[in-house]
Amino acid sequence: MAMTPVILRPMCQYAGEAPDSVLIEKLHHRAHELCFIANSVTEMQK
């Protein structure tokens, strides 16, 4: 049994000024590394 596809649509809000694009990219990468859902599914081959 499998679930296909899995689509994640995270949203972010900042309690102040938003970080610059470089920091946003770093935060996104780190969040993906720590995400239980993202780490529990296999990426689809395109």
PDBQT receptor file of N, H, CA, C and O in Angstrom, charges set to zero:
ATOM      1  N   MET A   1       0.848  -1.170   0.000  1.00  0.00    +0.000 N 
ATOM      2  CA  MET A   1       0.000   0.000   0.000  1.00  0.00    +0.000 C 
ATOM      3  C   MET A   1       0.900   1.241   0.000  1.00  0.00    +0.000 C 
ATOM      4  O   MET A   1       1.946   1.267   0.648  1.00  0.00    +0.000 OA
ATOM      5  N   ALA A   2       0.474   2.249  -0.730  1.00  0.00    +0.000 N 
ATOM      6  H   ALA A   2      -0.376   2.228  -1.256  1.00  0.00    +0.000 HD
ATOM      7  CA  ALA A   2       1.265   3.475  -0.806  1.00  0.00    +0.000 C 
ATOM      8  C   ALA A   2       0.357   4.680  -0.985  1.00  0.00    +0.000 C 
ATOM      9  O   ALA A   2      -0.737   4.570  -1.538  1.00  0.00    +0.000 OA
ATOM     10  N   MET A   3       0.817   5.819  -0.516  1.00  0.00    +0.000 N 
ATOM     11  H   MET A   3       1.706   5.908  -0.067  1.00  0.00    +0.000 HD
ATOM     12  CA  MET A   3       0.135   7.090  -0.770  1.00  0.00    +0.000 C 
ATOM     13  C   MET A   3       0.944   7.817  -1.834  1.00  0.00    +0.000 C 
ATOM     14  O   MET A   3       2.130   8.087  -1.645  1.00  0.00    +0.000 OA
ATOM     15  N   THR A   4       0.309   8.126  -2.934  1.00  0.00    +0.000 N 
ATOM     16  H   THR A   4      -0.654   7.906  -3.087  1.00  0.00    +0.000 HD
ATOM     17  CA  THR A   4       1.008   8.874  -3.984  1.00  0.00    +0.000 C 
ATOM     18  C   THR A   4       0.059   9.886  -4.566  1.00  0.00    +0.000 C 
ATOM     19  O   THR A   4      -1.094   9.528  -4.805  1.00  0.00    +0.000 OA
ATOM     20  N   PRO A   5       0.426  11.070  -4.806  1.00  0.00    +0.000 N 
ATOM     21  CA  PRO A   5       1.610  11.751  -4.281  1.00  0.00    +0.000 C 
ATOM     22  C   PRO A   5       1.333  12.355  -2.917  1.00  0.00    +0.000 C 
ATOM     23  O   PRO A   5       0.189  12.390  -2.463  1.00  0.00    +0.000 OA
ATOM     24  N   VAL A   6       2.373  12.824  -2.275  1.00  0.00    +0.000 N 
ATOM     25  H   VAL A   6       3.302  12.795  -2.644  1.00  0.00    +0.000 HD
ATOM     26  CA  VAL A   6       2.267  13.573  -1.023  1.00  0.00    +0.000 C 
ATOM     27  C   VAL A   6       2.716  14.989  -1.346  1.00  0.00    +0.000 C 
ATOM     28  O   VAL A   6       3.833  15.197  -1.820  1.00  0.00    +0.000 OA
ATOM     29  N   ILE A   7       1.856  15.954  -1.094  1.00  0.00    +0.000 N 
ATOM     30  H   ILE A   7       0.949  15.784  -0.709  1.00  0.00    +0.000 HD
ATOM     31  CA  ILE A   7       2.180  17.349  -1.392  1.00  0.00    +0.000 C 
ATOM     32  C   ILE A   7       2.187  18.126  -0.083  1.00  0.00    +0.000 C 
ATOM     33  O   ILE A   7       1.182  18.162   0.627  1.00  0.00    +0.000 OA
ATOM     34  N   LEU A   8       3.305  18.741   0.235  1.00  0.00    +0.000 N 
ATOM     35  H   LEU A   8       4.122  18.712  -0.342  1.00  0.00    +0.000 HD
ATOM     36  CA  LEU A   8       3.430  19.564   1.435  1.00  0.00    +0.000 C 
ATOM     37  C   LEU A   8       3.418  21.024   1.018  1.00  0.00    +0.000 C 
ATOM     38  O   LEU A   8       4.120  21.419   0.087  1.00  0.00    +0.000 OA
ATOM     39  N   ARG A   9       2.629  21.811   1.701  1.00  0.00    +0.000 N 
ATOM     40  H   ARG A   9       2.059  21.490   2.458  1.00  0.00    +0.000 HD
ATOM     41  CA  ARG A   9       2.554  23.245   1.400  1.00  0.00    +0.000 C 
ATOM     42  C   ARG A   9       2.727  24.053   2.695  1.00  0.00    +0.000 C 
ATOM     43  O   ARG A   9       1.774  24.652   3.192  1.00  0.00    +0.000 OA
ATOM     44  N   PRO A  10       3.945  24.061   3.228  1.00  0.00    +0.000 N 
ATOM     45  CA  PRO A  10       4.164  24.796   4.479  1.00  0.00    +0.000 C 
ATOM     46  C   PRO A  10       4.026  26.305   4.271  1.00  0.00    +0.000 C 
ATOM     47  O   PRO A  10       4.282  26.831   3.188  1.00  0.00    +0.000 OA
ATOM     48  N   MET A  11       3.621  26.968   5.325  1.00  0.00    +0.000 N 
ATOM     49  H   MET A  11       3.413  26.541   6.205  1.00  0.00    +0.000 HD
ATOM     50  CA  MET A  11       3.502  28.433   5.301  1.00  0.00    +0.000 C 
ATOM     51  C   MET A  11       4.278  28.987   6.487  1.00  0.00    +0.000 C 
ATOM     52  O   MET A  11       4.325  28.367   7.549  1.00  0.00    +0.000 OA
ATOM     53  N   CYS A  12       4.882  30.147   6.304  1.00  0.00    +0.000 N 
ATOM     54  H   CYS A  12       4.844  30.651   5.441  1.00  0.00    +0.000 HD
ATOM     55  CA  CYS A  12       5.662  30.786   7.363  1.00  0.00    +0.000 C 
ATOM     56  C   CYS A  12       5.135  32.184   7.636  1.00  0.00    +0.000 C 
ATOM     57  O   CYS A  12       4.685  32.890   6.733  1.00  0.00    +0.000 OA
ATOM     58  N   GLN A  13       5.203  32.561   8.892  1.00  0.00    +0.000 N 
ATOM     59  H   GLN A  13       5.568  31.988   9.625  1.00  0.00    +0.000 HD
ATOM     60  CA  GLN A  13       4.886  33.926   9.295  1.00  0.00    +0.000 C 
ATOM     61  C   GLN A  13       6.015  34.403  10.191  1.00  0.00    +0.000 C 
ATOM     62  O   GLN A  13       6.579  33.624  10.958  1.00  0.00    +0.000 OA
ATOM     63  N   TYR A  14       6.340  35.672  10.093  1.00  0.00    +0.000 N 
ATOM     64  H   TYR A  14       5.882  36.305   9.469  1.00  0.00    +0.000 HD
ATOM     65  CA  TYR A  14       7.416  36.241  10.881  1.00  0.00    +0.000 C 
ATOM     66  C   TYR A  14       6.847  37.256  11.853  1.00  0.00    +0.000 C 
ATOM     67  O   TYR A  14       5.971  38.045  11.499  1.00  0.00    +0.000 OA
ATOM     68  N   ALA A  15       7.348  37.234  13.077  1.00  0.00    +0.000 N 
ATOM     69  H   ALA A  15       8.059  36.593  13.364  1.00  0.00    +0.000 HD
ATOM     70  CA  ALA A  15       6.913  38.177  14.102  1.00  0.00    +0.000 C 
ATOM     71  C   ALA A  15       7.847  39.386  14.070  1.00  0.00    +0.000 C 
ATOM     72  O   ALA A  15       8.457  39.740  15.079  1.00  0.00    +0.000 OA
ATOM     73  N   GLY A  16       7.946  39.987  12.944  1.00  0.00    +0.000 N 
ATOM     74  H   GLY A  16       7.451  39.699  12.124  1.00  0.00    +0.000 HD
ATOM     75  CA  GLY A  16       8.856  41.113  12.751  1.00  0.00    +0.000 C 
ATOM     76  C   GLY A  16       9.262  41.146  11.298  1.00  0.00    +0.000 C 
ATOM     77  O   GLY A  16       8.531  40.694  10.416  1.00  0.00    +0.000 OA
ATOM     78  N   GLU A  17      10.427  41.683  11.067  1.00  0.00    +0.000 N 
ATOM     79  H   GLU A  17      11.021  42.050  11.783  1.00  0.00    +0.000 HD
ATOM     80  CA  GLU A  17      10.929  41.798   9.698  1.00  0.00    +0.000 C 
ATOM     81  C   GLU A  17      11.333  40.418   9.163  1.00  0.00    +0.000 C 
ATOM     82  O   GLU A  17      11.976  39.638   9.865  1.00  0.00    +0.000 OA
ATOM     83  N   ALA A  18      10.956  40.133   7.941  1.00  0.00    +0.000 N 
ATOM     84  H   ALA A  18      10.433  40.766   7.371  1.00  0.00    +0.000 HD
ATOM     85  CA  ALA A  18      11.293  38.846   7.317  1.00  0.00    +0.000 C 
ATOM     86  C   ALA A  18      12.795  38.769   7.059  1.00  0.00    +0.000 C 
ATOM     87  O   ALA A  18      13.417  39.779   6.727  1.00  0.00    +0.000 OA
ATOM     88  N   PRO A  19      13.390  37.574   7.208  1.00  0.00    +0.000 N 
ATOM     89  CA  PRO A  19      14.815  37.431   6.911  1.00  0.00    +0.000 C 
ATOM     90  C   PRO A  19      15.088  37.579   5.417  1.00  0.00    +0.000 C 
ATOM     91  O   PRO A  19      14.167  37.517   4.602  1.00  0.00    +0.000 OA
ATOM     92  N   ASP A  20      16.357  37.775   5.062  1.00  0.00    +0.000 N 
ATOM     93  H   ASP A  20      17.105  37.825   5.724  1.00  0.00    +0.000 HD
ATOM     94  CA  ASP A  20      16.718  37.911   3.646  1.00  0.00    +0.000 C 
ATOM     95  C   ASP A  20      16.627  36.548   2.951  1.00  0.00    +0.000 C 
ATOM     96  O   ASP A  20      16.478  35.518   3.608  1.00  0.00    +0.000 OA
ATOM     97  N   SER A  21      16.716  36.552   1.632  1.00  0.00    +0.000 N 
ATOM     98  H   SER A  21      16.837  37.389   1.098  1.00  0.00    +0.000 HD
ATOM     99  CA  SER A  21      16.514  35.335   0.842  1.00  0.00    +0.000 C 
ATOM    100  C   SER A  21      17.553  34.254   1.144  1.00  0.00    +0.000 C 
ATOM    101  O   SER A  21      17.244  33.066   1.048  1.00  0.00    +0.000 OA
ATOM    102  N   VAL A  22      18.771  34.642   1.505  1.00  0.00    +0.000 N 
ATOM    103  H   VAL A  22      19.022  35.606   1.583  1.00  0.00    +0.000 HD
ATOM    104  CA  VAL A  22      19.811  33.660   1.836  1.00  0.00    +0.000 C 
ATOM    105  C   VAL A  22      19.431  32.908   3.113  1.00  0.00    +0.000 C 
ATOM    106  O   VAL A  22      19.526  31.682   3.165  1.00  0.00    +0.000 OA
ATOM    107  N   LEU A  23      19.006  33.636   4.131  1.00  0.00    +0.000 N 
ATOM    108  H   LEU A  23      18.929  34.632   4.088  1.00  0.00    +0.000 HD
ATOM    109  CA  LEU A  23      18.606  32.997   5.385  1.00  0.00    +0.000 C 
ATOM    110  C   LEU A  23      17.342  32.170   5.189  1.00  0.00    +0.000 C 
ATOM    111  O   LEU A  23      17.219  31.092   5.769  1.00  0.00    +0.000 OA
ATOM    112  N   ILE A  24      16.404  32.653   4.387  1.00  0.00    +0.000 N 
ATOM    113  H   ILE A  24      16.504  33.529   3.916  1.00  0.00    +0.000 HD
ATOM    114  CA  ILE A  24      15.192  31.885   4.109  1.00  0.00    +0.000 C 
ATOM    115  C   ILE A  24      15.550  30.540   3.484  1.00  0.00    +0.000 C 
ATOM    116  O   ILE A  24      14.984  29.513   3.861  1.00  0.00    +0.000 OA
ATOM    117  N   GLU A  25      16.478  30.536   2.537  1.00  0.00    +0.000 N 
ATOM    118  H   GLU A  25      16.937  31.370   2.231  1.00  0.00    +0.000 HD
ATOM    119  CA  GLU A  25      16.908  29.285   1.901  1.00  0.00    +0.000 C 
ATOM    120  C   GLU A  25      17.545  28.345   2.916  1.00  0.00    +0.000 C 
ATOM    121  O   GLU A  25      17.276  27.144   2.891  1.00  0.00    +0.000 OA
ATOM    122  N   LYS A  26      18.380  28.866   3.806  1.00  0.00    +0.000 N 
ATOM    123  H   LYS A  26      18.598  29.842   3.826  1.00  0.00    +0.000 HD
ATOM    124  CA  LYS A  26      19.010  28.044   4.840  1.00  0.00    +0.000 C 
ATOM    125  C   LYS A  26      17.959  27.469   5.792  1.00  0.00    +0.000 C 
ATOM    126  O   LYS A  26      18.025  26.295   6.157  1.00  0.00    +0.000 OA
ATOM    127  N   LEU A  27      16.991  28.295   6.195  1.00  0.00    +0.000 N 
ATOM    128  H   LEU A  27      16.937  29.249   5.899  1.00  0.00    +0.000 HD
ATOM    129  CA  LEU A  27      15.924  27.833   7.084  1.00  0.00    +0.000 C 
ATOM    130  C   LEU A  27      15.080  26.749   6.418  1.00  0.00    +0.000 C 
ATOM    131  O   LEU A  27      14.712  25.760   7.052  1.00  0.00    +0.000 OA
ATOM    132  N   HIS A  28      14.777  26.943   5.137  1.00  0.00    +0.000 N 
ATOM    133  H   HIS A  28      15.076  27.747   4.622  1.00  0.00    +0.000 HD
ATOM    134  CA  HIS A  28      13.996  25.955   4.394  1.00  0.00    +0.000 C 
ATOM    135  C   HIS A  28      14.731  24.622   4.328  1.00  0.00    +0.000 C 
ATOM    136  O   HIS A  28      14.133  23.568   4.543  1.00  0.00    +0.000 OA
ATOM    137  N   HIS A  29      16.021  24.669   4.031  1.00  0.00    +0.000 N 
ATOM    138  H   HIS A  29      16.507  25.526   3.856  1.00  0.00    +0.000 HD
ATOM    139  CA  HIS A  29      16.817  23.446   3.949  1.00  0.00    +0.000 C 
ATOM    140  C   HIS A  29      16.845  22.728   5.298  1.00  0.00    +0.000 C 
ATOM    141  O   HIS A  29      16.673  21.511   5.357  1.00  0.00    +0.000 OA
ATOM    142  N   ARG A  30      17.059  23.469   6.367  1.00  0.00    +0.000 N 
ATOM    143  H   ARG A  30      17.199  24.458   6.319  1.00  0.00    +0.000 HD
ATOM    144  CA  ARG A  30      17.112  22.877   7.722  1.00  0.00    +0.000 C 
ATOM    145  C   ARG A  30      15.765  22.296   8.124  1.00  0.00    +0.000 C 
ATOM    146  O   ARG A  30      15.699  21.215   8.710  1.00  0.00    +0.000 OA
ATOM    147  N   ALA A  31      14.696  23.010   7.811  1.00  0.00    +0.000 N 
ATOM    148  H   ALA A  31      14.750  23.888   7.335  1.00  0.00    +0.000 HD
ATOM    149  CA  ALA A  31      13.358  22.511   8.128  1.00  0.00    +0.000 C 
ATOM    150  C   ALA A  31      13.081  21.207   7.387  1.00  0.00    +0.000 C 
ATOM    151  O   ALA A  31      12.482  20.289   7.947  1.00  0.00    +0.000 OA
ATOM    152  N   HIS A  32      13.516  21.120   6.126  1.00  0.00    +0.000 N 
ATOM    153  H   HIS A  32      14.003  21.865   5.670  1.00  0.00    +0.000 HD
ATOM    154  CA  HIS A  32      13.325  19.897   5.351  1.00  0.00    +0.000 C 
ATOM    155  C   HIS A  32      14.107  18.741   5.978  1.00  0.00    +0.000 C 
ATOM    156  O   HIS A  32      13.603  17.620   6.050  1.00  0.00    +0.000 OA
ATOM    157  N   GLU A  33      15.328  19.009   6.427  1.00  0.00    +0.000 N 
ATOM    158  H   GLU A  33      15.737  19.920   6.368  1.00  0.00    +0.000 HD
ATOM    159  CA  GLU A  33      16.137  17.969   7.069  1.00  0.00    +0.000 C 
ATOM    160  C   GLU A  33      15.457  17.421   8.321  1.00  0.00    +0.000 C 
ATOM    161  O   GLU A  33      15.560  16.228   8.607  1.00  0.00    +0.000 OA
ATOM    162  N   LEU A  34      14.769  18.273   9.064  1.00  0.00    +0.000 N 
ATOM    163  H   LEU A  34      14.686  19.242   8.832  1.00  0.00    +0.000 HD
ATOM    164  CA  LEU A  34      14.159  17.883  10.335  1.00  0.00    +0.000 C 
ATOM    165  C   LEU A  34      12.700  17.465  10.210  1.00  0.00    +0.000 C 
ATOM    166  O   LEU A  34      12.104  17.044  11.202  1.00  0.00    +0.000 OA
ATOM    167  N   CYS A  35      12.109  17.566   9.030  1.00  0.00    +0.000 N 
ATOM    168  H   CYS A  35      12.593  17.908   8.225  1.00  0.00    +0.000 HD
ATOM    169  CA  CYS A  35      10.694  17.294   8.845  1.00  0.00    +0.000 C 
ATOM    170  C   CYS A  35      10.405  15.791   8.886  1.00  0.00    +0.000 C 
ATOM    171  O   CYS A  35      10.915  15.035   8.060  1.00  0.00    +0.000 OA
ATOM    172  N   PHE A  36       9.591  15.364   9.844  1.00  0.00    +0.000 N 
ATOM    173  H   PHE A  36       9.177  15.978  10.516  1.00  0.00    +0.000 HD
ATOM    174  CA  PHE A  36       9.234  13.956   9.969  1.00  0.00    +0.000 C 
ATOM    175  C   PHE A  36       8.546  13.443   8.715  1.00  0.00    +0.000 C 
ATOM    176  O   PHE A  36       8.858  12.350   8.242  1.00  0.00    +0.000 OA
ATOM    177  N   ILE A  37       7.620  14.212   8.172  1.00  0.00    +0.000 N 
ATOM    178  H   ILE A  37       7.366  15.100   8.556  1.00  0.00    +0.000 HD
ATOM    179  CA  ILE A  37       6.882  13.769   6.994  1.00  0.00    +0.000 C 
ATOM    180  C   ILE A  37       7.817  13.663   5.792  1.00  0.00    +0.000 C 
ATOM    181  O   ILE A  37       7.810  12.648   5.095  1.00  0.00    +0.000 OA
ATOM    182  N   ALA A  38       8.609  14.681   5.543  1.00  0.00    +0.000 N 
ATOM    183  H   ALA A  38       8.615  15.505   6.108  1.00  0.00    +0.000 HD
ATOM    184  CA  ALA A  38       9.520  14.664   4.396  1.00  0.00    +0.000 C 
ATOM    185  C   ALA A  38      10.517  13.513   4.497  1.00  0.00    +0.000 C 
ATOM    186  O   ALA A  38      10.930  12.956   3.480  1.00  0.00    +0.000 OA
ATOM    187  N   ASN A  39      10.898  13.164   5.702  1.00  0.00    +0.000 N 
ATOM    188  H   ASN A  39      10.562  13.617   6.528  1.00  0.00    +0.000 HD
ATOM    189  CA  ASN A  39      11.861  12.077   5.889  1.00  0.00    +0.000 C 
ATOM    190  C   ASN A  39      11.202  10.705   5.934  1.00  0.00    +0.000 C 
ATOM    191  O   ASN A  39      11.892   9.691   6.033  1.00  0.00    +0.000 OA
ATOM    192  N   SER A  40       9.882  10.664   5.862  1.00  0.00    +0.000 N 
ATOM    193  H   SER A  40       9.322  11.488   5.782  1.00  0.00    +0.000 HD
ATOM    194  CA  SER A  40       9.170   9.392   5.927  1.00  0.00    +0.000 C 
ATOM    195  C   SER A  40       8.669   8.925   4.567  1.00  0.00    +0.000 C 
ATOM    196  O   SER A  40       8.128   7.825   4.452  1.00  0.00    +0.000 OA
ATOM    197  N   VAL A  41       8.839   9.730   3.555  1.00  0.00    +0.000 N 
ATOM    198  H   VAL A  41       9.279  10.623   3.648  1.00  0.00    +0.000 HD
ATOM    199  CA  VAL A  41       8.377   9.371   2.220  1.00  0.00    +0.000 C 
ATOM    200  C   VAL A  41       9.568   9.320   1.261  1.00  0.00    +0.000 C 
ATOM    201  O   VAL A  41      10.590   9.969   1.482  1.00  0.00    +0.000 OA
ATOM    202  N   THR A  42       9.417   8.551   0.217  1.00  0.00    +0.000 N 
ATOM    203  H   THR A  42       8.586   8.024   0.037  1.00  0.00    +0.000 HD
ATOM    204  CA  THR A  42      10.446   8.445  -0.805  1.00  0.00    +0.000 C 
ATOM    205  C   THR A  42      10.139   9.445  -1.903  1.00  0.00    +0.000 C 
ATOM    206  O   THR A  42       8.998   9.550  -2.353  1.00  0.00    +0.000 OA
ATOM    207  N   GLU A  43      11.156  10.182  -2.336  1.00  0.00    +0.000 N 
ATOM    208  H   GLU A  43      12.083  10.097  -1.971  1.00  0.00    +0.000 HD
ATOM    209  CA  GLU A  43      10.953  11.144  -3.413  1.00  0.00    +0.000 C 
ATOM    210  C   GLU A  43      10.647  10.414  -4.703  1.00  0.00    +0.000 C 
ATOM    211  O   GLU A  43      11.244   9.379  -5.002  1.00  0.00    +0.000 OA
ATOM    212  N   MET A  44       9.707  10.961  -5.470  1.00  0.00    +0.000 N 
ATOM    213  H   MET A  44       9.222  11.801  -5.227  1.00  0.00    +0.000 HD
ATOM    214  CA  MET A  44       9.331  10.365  -6.742  1.00  0.00    +0.000 C 
ATOM    215  C   MET A  44      10.395  10.673  -7.782  1.00  0.00    +0.000 C 
ATOM    216  O   MET A  44      10.943  11.776  -7.805  1.00  0.00    +0.000 OA
ATOM    217  N   GLN A  45      10.684   9.727  -8.623  1.00  0.00    +0.000 N 
ATOM    218  H   GLN A  45      10.239   8.832  -8.605  1.00  0.00    +0.000 HD
ATOM    219  CA  GLN A  45      11.606   9.939  -9.741  1.00  0.00    +0.000 C 
ATOM    220  C   GLN A  45      10.868  10.625 -10.868  1.00  0.00    +0.000 C 
ATOM    221  O   GLN A  45       9.784  10.184 -11.250  1.00  0.00    +0.000 OA
ATOM    222  N   LYS A  46      11.427  11.693 -11.409  1.00  0.00    +0.000 N 
ATOM    223  H   LYS A  46      12.307  12.051 -11.098  1.00  0.00    +0.000 HD
ATOM    224  CA  LYS A  46      10.784  12.413 -12.506  1.00  0.00    +0.000 C 
ATOM    225  C   LYS A  46      11.453  12.096 -13.804  1.00  0.00    +0.000 C 
ATOM    226  O   LYS A  46      11.050  12.610 -14.848  1.00  0.00    +0.000 OA
TER     227      LYS A  46
